Amino acid sequence: MKPLKQVSDLIPYVPGKPVEELERELGITGSIKIASNENPLGPSGLAVEAALKAINEINRYPNGDCFYLKRKLADKLGVNESNLIIGNGSNEVIEIIARTYLSDNDEAIYGEHAFIVYPIVTQAVGAKHVVSPMPDLVHNLDDFASRITEKTKIIFLANPNNPTGTIFKRNEFDNFLRRVPDEIIVIVDEAYFEYVDDLEYTDSLQYQQNRNNIVTVRTFSKIYGLAGLRVGYGVGSEDLISYVNRVREPFNVNSIAQAAAEAALDDTEHIENTKSVNRAGLDYLIEHFNKMGVKYTPSFTNFILINLENDPMPLYNKLLKEGVIVRPLGGYGLKSHLRVSIGLESENKRFISALKKVLNK
């Protein structure tokens, strides 16, 4: 029994080991994980309270259309409920769009060092990969536009981009869209958009009144701190979303996740606290990287990319033995880099202390 060739050729996503397993293998305790871009403050108390309440109803199927979450989200975003699809994380939304619109006769364009889900979903449906180089670790939208052909069906853009933490700006996006035919779907993945404070940042929702081919994808995993519950959403034209929702599996978002996400939307104080902690932590790491001569890519997110200019695995393993878990990025084609999530003040200090120690060994 053989799978489709595009499936057998897929390189699977390799997640990090559980913290407990790493501690057991290394014989350490009390480690910190700053590897997965999670909110170090955790979820909103309102979200936790709603989740605990919802657990009493888990004998019931969840609402198949995320009715209440969709209604509140539509009101917050200023869109219609018919413009929304809710997914089991934003990953699922991206996958469903690919399954709805991509075939083996089509091409999809994405960045060389962009989110690893884009090549996975492209290959899973048998479409052709078209990769835009990122020598400066930033999306070059002129290059993206130059790669459009009559076979191009979807363009994946992450803004900010994971794992580089970089953004493209409004004027770049404006110029890019002038070169994109209306029949090509532009998926703008804005999983980290809440962390950006640059005035020239592009909020792709603002373009949807005039363009029917843009889909904005966002998540509750990052700033809302609900990564373990898996809730994401896409916003697009009513026509496009209607087709995508036909492919979406029923009951794809569980009832606890729906309740927590709905409540999280009300806790603006938690969002502001998260942004404040992140900004202070990012400034702290940059200050010490500059003092230590560690090269890094300026970040607009809750993580930062450091460049060791050689194989990062020896240093990564040394950090592990110090109880500090960061993320190597060989799977993203970044052979000399590590990605570090912004943690609590105590975690950031511990990371810098461990980094100084292992660099001086």
C-alpha positions in Angstrom: 0.0 0.0 0.0 1.8 3.1 -1.3 0.8 6.7 -0.5 0.8 9.4 -3.1 4.4 10.3 -4.3 4.1 13.8 -3.0 3.3 12.4 0.5 6.0 9.8 0.5 8.6 12.5 -0.5 7.5 14.9 2.3 10.0 15.7 5.0 7.9 15.7 8.2 7.9 18.5 10.7 10.1 17.5 13.6 8.8 18.9 16.9 11.0 19.5 19.9 11.1 16.9 22.7 8.9 17.5 25.8 10.8 19.4 28.5 10.4 16.5 30.9 12.0 14.1 28.5 15.0 16.4 27.9 15.5 16.8 31.6 15.3 13.0 32.1 17.9 12.4 29.3 20.3 15.1 30.6 19.8 14.5 34.3 18.8 18.1 35.0 15.8 19.8 36.6 14.3 23.3 36.5 15.0 24.0 32.8 13.4 26.8 30.9 12.0 26.5 27.4 12.4 29.6 25.2 12.1 27.8 21.9 8.5 27.9 20.7 7.4 31.6 20.8 4.9 31.0 23.5 3.5 33.7 25.7 5.5 33.5 29.0 2.7 35.1 30.9 0.4 32.3 30.0 -3.3 32.8 29.0 -5.7 35.4 30.3 -7.4 34.6 33.6 -10.7 35.2 31.8 -9.8 32.5 29.2 -8.8 30.0 31.9 -12.1 30.6 33.8 -14.1 30.1 30.6 -12.2 27.0 29.7 -12.8 25.5 33.2 -16.5 26.2 32.9 -16.6 24.7 29.4 -15.0 21.4 30.5 -18.3 20.5 32.3 -19.9 20.2 28.9 -17.4 18.0 27.1 -20.0 15.2 26.7 -21.5 17.5 24.1 -20.1 18.1 20.6 -18.7 21.6 20.1 -20.6 24.1 18.0 -19.7 23.1 14.5 -19.4 26.6 13.2 -17.9 28.3 16.2 -21.0 30.5 16.4 -20.3 32.7 19.4 -16.6 33.0 18.8 -17.2 34.0 15.2 -19.8 36.5 16.2 -17.5 38.2 18.8 -14.5 38.1 16.4 -16.5 39.6 13.6 -17.5 42.4 15.8 -13.9 43.0 17.0 -12.5 43.0 13.5 -15.3 44.9 11.8 -16.1 42.1 9.3 -19.1 39.9 8.7 -19.3 36.4 10.1 -19.4 35.1 6.6 -15.9 36.5 6.1 -14.4 34.2 8.8 -13.2 30.6 9.0 -12.1 29.3 12.4 -9.5 26.5 12.5 -7.7 24.2 14.8 -4.8 26.6 14.9 -3.9 28.9 12.0 -2.0 26.0 10.6 -5.2 24.2 9.8 -6.7 27.3 8.1 -3.6 27.5 5.8 -3.9 23.8 5.0 -7.6 24.0 4.3 -7.1 26.9 1.9 -4.4 24.9 0.1 -6.6 21.9 -0.2 -9.4 24.0 -1.5 -7.5 25.9 -4.2 -4.2 24.1 -5.0 -3.9 21.1 -7.4 -1.0 19.3 -9.0 -1.2 21.7 -12.0 -0.6 24.7 -9.8 2.3 26.6 -8.3 2.6 28.2 -4.9 5.2 30.8 -4.0 6.7 31.2 -0.5 9.9 32.6 1.0 13.1 30.6 1.4 13.2 30.9 5.2 9.5 31.2 5.9 7.1 29.1 8.0 7.7 25.4 7.4 4.0 24.7 7.0 3.9 26.4 3.6 6.1 23.9 1.8 4.4 21.0 3.7 0.9 21.9 2.5 2.1 22.7 -1.0 3.7 19.4 -1.4 0.9 17.5 0.3 -1.5 18.5 -2.5 1.1 17.9 -5.2 1.5 21.5 -6.3 4.9 22.9 -7.5 7.1 24.8 -5.0 8.4 28.2 -6.1 10.8 29.6 -3.6 11.8 33.3 -3.3 15.3 33.8 -1.9 15.8 35.7 1.3 19.5 36.6 1.4 18.7 39.4 3.9 16.2 37.2 5.8 13.4 39.5 4.6 10.7 38.8 2.0 11.6 40.5 -1.2 8.1 41.2 -2.7 9.6 42.4 -6.0 11.1 38.9 -6.3 7.9 37.3 -5.4 6.0 39.2 -8.1 8.7 38.3 -10.7 8.0 34.6 -10.1 4.3 34.8 -10.9 3.3 32.7 -13.8 0.0 31.6 -15.4 0.2 28.5 -13.0 0.5 30.5 -9.8 -2.5 29.9 -7.6 -1.4 30.9 -4.1 1.3 33.2 -2.6 2.2 32.7 1.1 3.5 35.8 2.9 4.3 35.8 6.6 4.3 39.2 8.1 6.1 39.2 10.5 8.0 36.2 9.3 8.7 33.2 11.4 11.5 32.3 12.0 13.4 35.5 11.0 11.2 38.0 12.9 11.3 40.5 9.9 8.5 42.4 8.2 7.7 44.0 4.9 6.1 47.4 4.9 3.1 49.1 3.5 4.6 50.6 0.4 6.2 47.3 -0.6 2.9 45.5 -0.2 1.1 48.2 -2.3 3.6 47.9 -5.1 3.4 44.1 -4.9 -0.3 44.0 -5.2 -0.3 46.0 -8.4 1.5 43.1 -10.0 -0.7 40.3 -8.6 -3.6 39.2 -10.8 -7.0 39.0 -9.1 -7.3 35.3 -9.5 -4.2 34.5 -7.4 -4.8 34.1 -3.7 -2.5 36.0 -1.4 -2.4 34.4 2.1 -0.9 36.9 4.6 0.0 35.0 7.8 -0.1 37.5 10.6 0.4 35.2 13.6 2.6 37.8 15.3 1.0 41.0 14.1 0.0 42.2 17.6 3.7 42.5 18.6 4.5 45.0 15.8 4.7 48.7 16.6 6.2 50.0 13.3 3.9 52.7 11.8 4.7 51.4 8.3 3.5 47.9 9.1 1.0 46.4 6.7 -2.3 45.3 8.3 -3.7 43.2 5.4 -7.3 43.4 6.7 -7.3 47.0 5.5 -6.9 45.8 1.9 -9.8 43.4 1.8 -12.5 45.9 0.9 -10.8 46.5 -2.4 -9.2 43.1 -3.0 -11.1 39.7 -3.0 -8.0 37.6 -3.3 -6.4 38.4 0.1 -6.8 36.1 3.1 -5.5 37.3 6.5 -4.6 34.4 8.8 -4.2 35.0 12.6 -3.9 32.9 15.7 -4.8 32.8 19.4 -1.6 30.8 20.1 0.8 33.7 20.5 -0.2 36.9 22.3 -3.4 35.3 23.7 -1.3 32.4 25.2 -3.7 29.6 24.0 -1.1 27.6 22.0 -2.2 24.3 23.7 -5.8 24.8 22.7 -5.2 25.4 19.0 -7.4 28.2 17.7 -6.7 30.3 14.6 -8.8 32.1 12.0 -8.8 33.3 8.5 -10.5 36.4 7.1 -11.3 36.8 3.4 -14.1 37.5 0.9 -17.4 35.9 1.5 -17.1 33.9 -1.8 -13.6 32.5 -1.0 -14.4 31.7 2.6 -17.6 29.9 1.6 -15.6 27.4 -0.4 -13.0 27.0 2.2 -15.6 26.3 4.8 -17.0 23.5 2.6 -13.6 21.7 3.0 -13.3 22.3 6.7 -14.1 19.3 8.8 -17.1 19.6 11.1 -16.4 20.1 14.8 -12.7 21.0 14.0 -12.4 23.4 17.0 -13.2 21.9 20.4 -15.6 23.5 22.8 -13.0 24.4 25.5 -10.9 26.2 22.9 -13.9 28.1 21.6 -14.8 29.3 25.0 -11.3 30.3 26.0 -10.7 32.2 22.8 -14.0 34.0 23.1 -13.2 35.1 26.6 -9.6 36.1 25.7 -10.9 38.7 23.3 -12.2 40.7 26.2 -9.0 40.8 28.2 -7.2 43.8 26.7 -5.2 44.3 29.9 -3.6 40.9 29.4 -2.6 41.8 25.8 -1.0 45.1 26.9 0.9 43.4 29.7 2.2 40.8 27.3 3.4 43.5 24.8 5.1 45.4 27.6 6.9 42.3 28.9 7.9 41.3 25.4 9.3 44.8 24.6 11.3 44.9 27.8 12.6 41.4 27.2 13.6 42.1 23.6 15.4 45.3 24.5 17.3 43.4 27.3 18.4 40.6 24.9 19.5 43.1 22.3 21.5 45.1 24.8 23.4 42.1 25.9 23.9 40.7 22.4 25.5 44.0 21.4 27.8 43.9 24.4 28.7 40.3 23.7 29.2 40.8 20.0 26.4 38.2 19.2 25.0 38.8 15.7 21.2 39.0 15.5 18.4 39.9 13.1 16.2 42.9 14.3 12.9 41.4 15.3 9.3 42.7 15.3 8.0 39.6 17.2 8.3 37.7 20.5 11.4 35.9 19.4 14.8 36.9 18.0 17.2 35.1 15.6 20.9 34.9 16.5 23.6 34.0 14.0 26.6 32.1 15.3 28.2 32.0 11.8 29.1 28.4 12.2 27.4 25.1 13.3 25.1 26.1 16.1 24.5 22.6 17.5 27.5 22.5 19.9 26.3 25.7 21.5 22.7 24.5 21.5 23.7 21.3 23.3 25.8 23.3 25.8 22.8 25.5 26.5 20.7 22.3 27.0 23.1 21.1 29.7 22.6 24.5 31.4 18.8 23.9 31.4 18.1 26.4 28.6 16.1 25.2 25.6 16.2 27.3 22.4 15.4 26.3 18.8 17.9 25.3 16.1 16.7 26.1 12.6 18.3 23.6 10.2 14.9 22.6 8.9 14.4 26.2 7.8 17.6 26.3 5.8 19.3 28.5 8.5 22.4 26.4 9.2 24.1 28.8 11.6 21.2 30.3 13.5 19.3 29.7 16.7 15.8 31.2 17.5 15.3 32.5 21.0 11.8 33.2 22.4 11.4 36.2 24.6 10.6 35.0 28.1 10.0 36.4 31.6 12.6 38.7 33.0 14.1 35.8 35.0 14.2 33.6 32.0 15.9 36.2 29.8 18.5 36.8 32.5 19.1 33.0 32.9 19.5 32.6 29.1 22.1 35.5 28.9 24.0 34.1 31.8 24.1 30.6 30.3 25.0 32.0 26.9 27.9 34.0 28.4 29.1 30.8 30.2 29.0 28.5 27.1 30.5 31.1 24.8 33.5 31.5 27.1 34.1 27.7 27.5 
